[in-house]
Every structure is written in structure tokens, then in C-alpha cells.
């Protein structure tokens, strides 16, 4: 990956995609599954479109 910079940031419970507990604090498995994800952002610097 010559010329590329790769950065990894873990955010854990600080940036949920959806709330994964209800008003009573009960874990919602279906919502929790939406939070188990990988997001990849690619930013090209110095490349012509």
C-alpha cells in the first residue's frame, strides 16, 4: 500500500448506530446487531478525479 495512509479508530459504545437498550435498560438484540459494524472511509489526497 505504497503512498496510502491507513488509520483505525475504535469508538465502541460512544457512537452507536441505533440505541440498543429500551427505556427499562433491556438489551435489544436486533438493535445491537446494527451496532456491530465496520465503517470504511476512503479519502484520496492528491488524486485527480
mmCIF file as gemmi writes it, N, C-alpha and C atoms, coordinates in Angstrom:
data_model
loop_
_atom_site.group_PDB
_atom_site.id
_atom_site.type_symbol
_atom_site.label_atom_id
_atom_site.label_alt_id
_atom_site.label_comp_id
_atom_site.label_asym_id
_atom_site.label_entity_id
_atom_site.label_seq_id
_atom_site.pdbx_PDB_ins_code
_atom_site.Cartn_x
_atom_site.Cartn_y
_atom_site.Cartn_z
_atom_site.occupancy
_atom_site.B_iso_or_equiv
_atom_site.pdbx_formal_charge
_atom_site.auth_seq_id
_atom_site.auth_asym_id
_atom_site.pdbx_PDB_model_num
ATOM 1 N N . UNK Axp A 1 ? 0.825 -1.18 0 1 0 ? 1 A 1
ATOM 2 C CA . UNK Axp A 1 ? 0 0 0 1 0 ? 1 A 1
ATOM 3 C C . UNK Axp A 1 ? 0.867 1.241 0 1 0 ? 1 A 1
ATOM 4 N N . UNK Axp A 2 ? 1.825 1.271 -0.901 1 0 ? 2 A 1
ATOM 5 C CA . UNK Axp A 2 ? 2.701 2.426 -1.007 1 0 ? 2 A 1
ATOM 6 C C . UNK Axp A 2 ? 1.891 3.679 -1.297 1 0 ? 2 A 1
ATOM 7 N N . UNK Axp A 3 ? 2.18 4.733 -0.578 1 0 ? 3 A 1
ATOM 8 C CA . UNK Axp A 3 ? 1.515 6.005 -0.804 1 0 ? 3 A 1
ATOM 9 C C . UNK Axp A 3 ? 0.185 6.145 -0.083 1 0 ? 3 A 1
ATOM 10 N N . UNK Axp A 4 ? -0.233 5.133 0.658 1 0 ? 4 A 1
ATOM 11 C CA . UNK Axp A 4 ? -1.501 5.178 1.374 1 0 ? 4 A 1
ATOM 12 C C . UNK Axp A 4 ? -1.235 5.301 2.871 1 0 ? 4 A 1
ATOM 13 N N . UNK Axp A 5 ? -2.142 5.977 3.551 1 0 ? 5 A 1
ATOM 14 C CA . UNK Axp A 5 ? -2.118 6.037 5 1 0 ? 5 A 1
ATOM 15 C C . UNK Axp A 5 ? -3.402 5.392 5.497 1 0 ? 5 A 1
ATOM 16 N N . UNK Axp A 6 ? -3.273 4.459 6.416 1 0 ? 6 A 1
ATOM 17 C CA . UNK Axp A 6 ? -4.444 3.776 6.968 1 0 ? 6 A 1
ATOM 18 C C . UNK Axp A 6 ? -4.539 4.139 8.445 1 0 ? 6 A 1
ATOM 19 N N . UNK Axp A 7 ? -5.71 4.604 8.843 1 0 ? 7 A 1
ATOM 20 C CA . UNK Axp A 7 ? -5.944 4.955 10.241 1 0 ? 7 A 1
ATOM 21 C C . UNK Axp A 7 ? -7.121 4.142 10.76 1 0 ? 7 A 1
ATOM 22 N N . UNK Axp A 8 ? -7.017 3.67 11.975 1 0 ? 8 A 1
ATOM 23 C CA . UNK Axp A 8 ? -8.07 2.874 12.599 1 0 ? 8 A 1
ATOM 24 C C . UNK Axp A 8 ? -8.476 3.558 13.893 1 0 ? 8 A 1
ATOM 25 N N . UNK Axp A 9 ? -9.781 3.717 14.087 1 0 ? 9 A 1
ATOM 26 C CA . UNK Axp A 9 ? -10.29 4.326 15.307 1 0 ? 9 A 1
ATOM 27 C C . UNK Axp A 9 ? -11.417 3.456 15.854 1 0 ? 9 A 1
ATOM 28 N N . UNK Axp A 10 ? -11.297 3.016 17.086 1 0 ? 10 A 1
ATOM 29 C CA . UNK Axp A 10 ? -12.375 2.28 17.731 1 0 ? 10 A 1
ATOM 30 C C . UNK Axp A 10 ? -13.22 3.238 18.549 1 0 ? 10 A 1
ATOM 31 N N . UNK Axp A 11 ? -14.505 3.151 18.371 1 0 ? 11 A 1
ATOM 32 C CA . UNK Axp A 11 ? -15.382 4.065 19.105 1 0 ? 11 A 1
ATOM 33 C C . UNK Axp A 11 ? -16.323 3.335 20.048 1 0 ? 11 A 1
ATOM 34 N N . UNK Axp A 12 ? -16.409 2.014 19.916 1 0 ? 12 A 1
ATOM 35 C CA . UNK Axp A 12 ? -17.197 1.206 20.84 1 0 ? 12 A 1
ATOM 36 C C . UNK Axp A 12 ? -18.584 1.749 21.1 1 0 ? 12 A 1
ATOM 37 N N . UNK Axp A 13 ? -18.887 1.915 22.344 1 0 ? 13 A 1
ATOM 38 C CA . UNK Axp A 13 ? -20.237 2.323 22.734 1 0 ? 13 A 1
ATOM 39 C C . UNK Axp A 13 ? -20.468 3.83 22.632 1 0 ? 13 A 1
ATOM 40 N N . UNK Axp A 14 ? -19.479 4.598 22.218 1 0 ? 14 A 1
ATOM 41 C CA . UNK Axp A 14 ? -19.647 6.055 22.19 1 0 ? 14 A 1
ATOM 42 C C . UNK Axp A 14 ? -20.396 6.55 20.964 1 0 ? 14 A 1
ATOM 43 N N . UNK Axp A 15 ? -20.441 5.764 19.9 1 0 ? 15 A 1
ATOM 44 C CA . UNK Axp A 15 ? -21.119 6.19 18.67 1 0 ? 15 A 1
ATOM 45 C C . UNK Axp A 15 ? -21.967 5.051 18.114 1 0 ? 15 A 1
ATOM 46 N N . UNK Axp A 16 ? -23.075 4.776 18.794 1 0 ? 16 A 1
ATOM 47 C CA . UNK Axp A 16 ? -23.978 3.723 18.353 1 0 ? 16 A 1
ATOM 48 C C . UNK Axp A 16 ? -24.716 4.147 17.085 1 0 ? 16 A 1
ATOM 49 N N . UNK Axp A 17 ? -24.955 3.18 16.185 1 0 ? 17 A 1
ATOM 50 C CA . UNK Axp A 17 ? -25.774 3.464 15.004 1 0 ? 17 A 1
ATOM 51 C C . UNK Axp A 17 ? -27.233 3.63 15.431 1 0 ? 17 A 1
ATOM 52 N N . UNK Axp A 18 ? -27.674 2.783 16.347 1 0 ? 18 A 1
ATOM 53 C CA . UNK Axp A 18 ? -29.02 2.851 16.915 1 0 ? 18 A 1
ATOM 54 C C . UNK Axp A 18 ? -28.931 2.553 18.402 1 0 ? 18 A 1
ATOM 55 N N . UNK Axp A 19 ? -29.883 3.035 19.16 1 0 ? 19 A 1
ATOM 56 C CA . UNK Axp A 19 ? -29.93 2.753 20.593 1 0 ? 19 A 1
ATOM 57 C C . UNK Axp A 19 ? -30.204 1.266 20.78 1 0 ? 19 A 1
ATOM 58 N N . UNK Axp A 20 ? -29.435 0.596 21.629 1 0 ? 20 A 1
ATOM 59 C CA . UNK Axp A 20 ? -29.586 -0.853 21.747 1 0 ? 20 A 1
ATOM 60 C C . UNK Axp A 20 ? -30.183 -1.316 23.078 1 0 ? 20 A 1
ATOM 61 N N . UNK Axp A 21 ? -30.73 -0.394 23.835 1 0 ? 21 A 1
ATOM 62 C CA . UNK Axp A 21 ? -31.474 -0.756 25.046 1 0 ? 21 A 1
ATOM 63 C C . UNK Axp A 21 ? -32.784 0.022 25.051 1 0 ? 21 A 1
ATOM 64 N N . UNK Axp A 22 ? -33.814 -0.593 25.654 1 0 ? 22 A 1
ATOM 65 C CA . UNK Axp A 22 ? -35.091 0.111 25.732 1 0 ? 22 A 1
ATOM 66 C C . UNK Axp A 22 ? -35.122 1.023 26.957 1 0 ? 22 A 1
ATOM 67 N N . UNK Axp A 23 ? -36.268 1.629 27.224 1 0 ? 23 A 1
ATOM 68 C CA . UNK Axp A 23 ? -36.395 2.588 28.331 1 0 ? 23 A 1
ATOM 69 C C . UNK Axp A 23 ? -36.109 1.949 29.685 1 0 ? 23 A 1
ATOM 70 N N . UNK Axp A 24 ? -36.294 0.633 29.778 1 0 ? 24 A 1
ATOM 71 C CA . UNK Axp A 24 ? -36.046 -0.075 31.031 1 0 ? 24 A 1
ATOM 72 C C . UNK Axp A 24 ? -34.618 -0.599 31.127 1 0 ? 24 A 1
ATOM 73 N N . UNK Axp A 25 ? -33.787 -0.343 30.115 1 0 ? 25 A 1
ATOM 74 C CA . UNK Axp A 25 ? -32.405 -0.792 30.127 1 0 ? 25 A 1
ATOM 75 C C . UNK Axp A 25 ? -32.212 -2.211 29.624 1 0 ? 25 A 1
ATOM 76 N N . UNK Axp A 26 ? -33.259 -2.782 29.011 1 0 ? 26 A 1
ATOM 77 C CA . UNK Axp A 26 ? -33.185 -4.145 28.48 1 0 ? 26 A 1
ATOM 78 C C . UNK Axp A 26 ? -32.518 -4.104 27.109 1 0 ? 26 A 1
ATOM 79 N N . UNK Axp A 27 ? -31.5 -4.963 26.929 1 0 ? 27 A 1
ATOM 80 C CA . UNK Axp A 27 ? -30.768 -5.023 25.665 1 0 ? 27 A 1
ATOM 81 C C . UNK Axp A 27 ? -31.673 -5.528 24.55 1 0 ? 27 A 1
ATOM 82 N N . UNK Axp A 28 ? -31.656 -4.84 23.417 1 0 ? 28 A 1
ATOM 83 C CA . UNK Axp A 28 ? -32.438 -5.219 22.248 1 0 ? 28 A 1
ATOM 84 C C . UNK Axp A 28 ? -31.497 -5.861 21.238 1 0 ? 28 A 1
ATOM 85 N N . UNK Axp A 29 ? -31.556 -7.181 21.118 1 0 ? 29 A 1
ATOM 86 C CA . UNK Axp A 29 ? -30.619 -7.933 20.28 1 0 ? 29 A 1
ATOM 87 C C . UNK Axp A 29 ? -30.62 -7.452 18.835 1 0 ? 29 A 1
ATOM 88 N N . UNK Axp A 30 ? -31.791 -7.22 18.24 1 0 ? 30 A 1
ATOM 89 C CA . UNK Axp A 30 ? -31.858 -6.793 16.834 1 0 ? 30 A 1
ATOM 90 C C . UNK Axp A 30 ? -31.187 -5.437 16.651 1 0 ? 30 A 1
ATOM 91 N N . UNK Axp A 31 ? -31.391 -4.522 17.587 1 0 ? 31 A 1
ATOM 92 C CA . UNK Axp A 31 ? -30.756 -3.209 17.506 1 0 ? 31 A 1
ATOM 93 C C . UNK Axp A 31 ? -29.261 -3.342 17.749 1 0 ? 31 A 1
ATOM 94 N N . UNK Axp A 32 ? -28.878 -4.201 18.676 1 0 ? 32 A 1
ATOM 95 C CA . UNK Axp A 32 ? -27.47 -4.414 18.975 1 0 ? 32 A 1
ATOM 96 C C . UNK Axp A 32 ? -26.716 -4.929 17.764 1 0 ? 32 A 1
ATOM 97 N N . UNK Axp A 33 ? -27.369 -5.758 16.963 1 0 ? 33 A 1
ATOM 98 C CA . UNK Axp A 33 ? -26.733 -6.287 15.755 1 0 ? 33 A 1
ATOM 99 C C . UNK Axp A 33 ? -26.392 -5.165 14.774 1 0 ? 33 A 1
ATOM 100 N N . UNK Axp A 34 ? -27.213 -4.128 14.725 1 0 ? 34 A 1
ATOM 101 C CA . UNK Axp A 34 ? -26.947 -2.997 13.825 1 0 ? 34 A 1
ATOM 102 C C . UNK Axp A 34 ? -25.715 -2.218 14.254 1 0 ? 34 A 1
ATOM 103 N N . UNK Axp A 35 ? -25.351 -2.303 15.525 1 0 ? 35 A 1
ATOM 104 C CA . UNK Axp A 35 ? -24.182 -1.591 16.028 1 0 ? 35 A 1
ATOM 105 C C . UNK Axp A 35 ? -22.887 -2.361 15.812 1 0 ? 35 A 1
ATOM 106 N N . UNK Axp A 36 ? -22.98 -3.64 15.492 1 0 ? 36 A 1
ATOM 107 C CA . UNK Axp A 36 ? -21.788 -4.429 15.2 1 0 ? 36 A 1
ATOM 108 C C . UNK Axp A 36 ? -21.487 -4.262 13.713 1 0 ? 36 A 1
ATOM 109 N N . UNK Axp A 37 ? -20.675 -3.287 13.421 1 0 ? 37 A 1
ATOM 110 C CA . UNK Axp A 37 ? -20.439 -2.925 12.023 1 0 ? 37 A 1
ATOM 111 C C . UNK Axp A 37 ? -19.019 -2.43 11.85 1 0 ? 37 A 1
ATOM 112 N N . UNK Axp A 38 ? -18.625 -2.355 10.62 1 0 ? 38 A 1
ATOM 113 C CA . UNK Axp A 38 ? -17.345 -1.766 10.247 1 0 ? 38 A 1
ATOM 114 C C . UNK Axp A 38 ? -17.652 -0.665 9.245 1 0 ? 38 A 1
ATOM 115 N N . UNK Axp A 39 ? -17.133 0.497 9.489 1 0 ? 39 A 1
ATOM 116 C CA . UNK Axp A 39 ? -17.292 1.61 8.549 1 0 ? 39 A 1
ATOM 117 C C . UNK Axp A 39 ? -15.928 1.941 7.973 1 0 ? 39 A 1
ATOM 118 N N . UNK Axp A 40 ? -15.866 2.08 6.669 1 0 ? 40 A 1
ATOM 119 C CA . UNK Axp A 40 ? -14.617 2.391 5.989 1 0 ? 40 A 1
ATOM 120 C C . UNK Axp A 40 ? -14.788 3.706 5.244 1 0 ? 40 A 1
ATOM 121 N N . UNK Axp A 41 ? -13.954 4.672 5.582 1 0 ? 41 A 1
ATOM 122 C CA . UNK Axp A 41 ? -13.936 5.96 4.88 1 0 ? 41 A 1
ATOM 123 C C . UNK Axp A 41 ? -12.645 6.022 4.082 1 0 ? 41 A 1
ATOM 124 N N . UNK Axp A 42 ? -12.766 6.354 2.808 1 0 ? 42 A 1
ATOM 125 C CA . UNK Axp A 42 ? -11.589 6.46 1.948 1 0 ? 42 A 1
ATOM 126 C C . UNK Axp A 42 ? -11.482 7.907 1.482 1 0 ? 42 A 1
ATOM 127 N N . UNK Axp A 43 ? -10.348 8.499 1.759 1 0 ? 43 A 1
ATOM 128 C CA . UNK Axp A 43 ? -10.103 9.861 1.335 1 0 ? 43 A 1
ATOM 129 C C . UNK Axp A 43 ? -8.853 9.858 0.469 1 0 ? 43 A 1
ATOM 130 N N . UNK Axp A 44 ? -8.985 10.297 -0.753 1 0 ? 44 A 1
ATOM 131 C CA . UNK Axp A 44 ? -7.847 10.335 -1.667 1 0 ? 44 A 1
ATOM 132 C C . UNK Axp A 44 ? -7.298 11.753 -1.71 1 0 ? 44 A 1
ATOM 133 N N . UNK Axp A 45 ? -6.045 11.878 -1.375 1 0 ? 45 A 1
ATOM 134 C CA . UNK Axp A 45 ? -5.395 13.191 -1.426 1 0 ? 45 A 1
ATOM 135 C C . UNK Axp A 45 ? -4.422 13.2 -2.591 1 0 ? 45 A 1
ATOM 136 N N . UNK Axp A 46 ? -4.455 14.256 -3.357 1 0 ? 46 A 1
ATOM 137 C CA . UNK Axp A 46 ? -3.515 14.408 -4.465 1 0 ? 46 A 1
ATOM 138 C C . UNK Axp A 46 ? -3.861 13.58 -5.681 1 0 ? 46 A 1
ATOM 139 N N . UNK Axp A 47 ? -5.083 13.045 -5.747 1 0 ? 47 A 1
ATOM 140 C CA . UNK Axp A 47 ? -5.501 12.255 -6.909 1 0 ? 47 A 1
ATOM 141 C C . UNK Axp A 47 ? -6.492 13.062 -7.723 1 0 ? 47 A 1
ATOM 142 N N . UNK Axp A 48 ? -6.329 13.028 -9.019 1 0 ? 48 A 1
ATOM 143 C CA . UNK Axp A 48 ? -7.277 13.718 -9.892 1 0 ? 48 A 1
ATOM 144 C C . UNK Axp A 48 ? -8.527 12.878 -10.013 1 0 ? 48 A 1
ATOM 145 N N . UNK Axp A 49 ? -9.71 13.517 -10.026 1 0 ? 49 A 1
ATOM 146 C CA . UNK Axp A 49 ? -10.977 12.76 -10.138 1 0 ? 49 A 1
ATOM 147 C C . UNK Axp A 49 ? -11.106 12.08 -11.494 1 0 ? 49 A 1
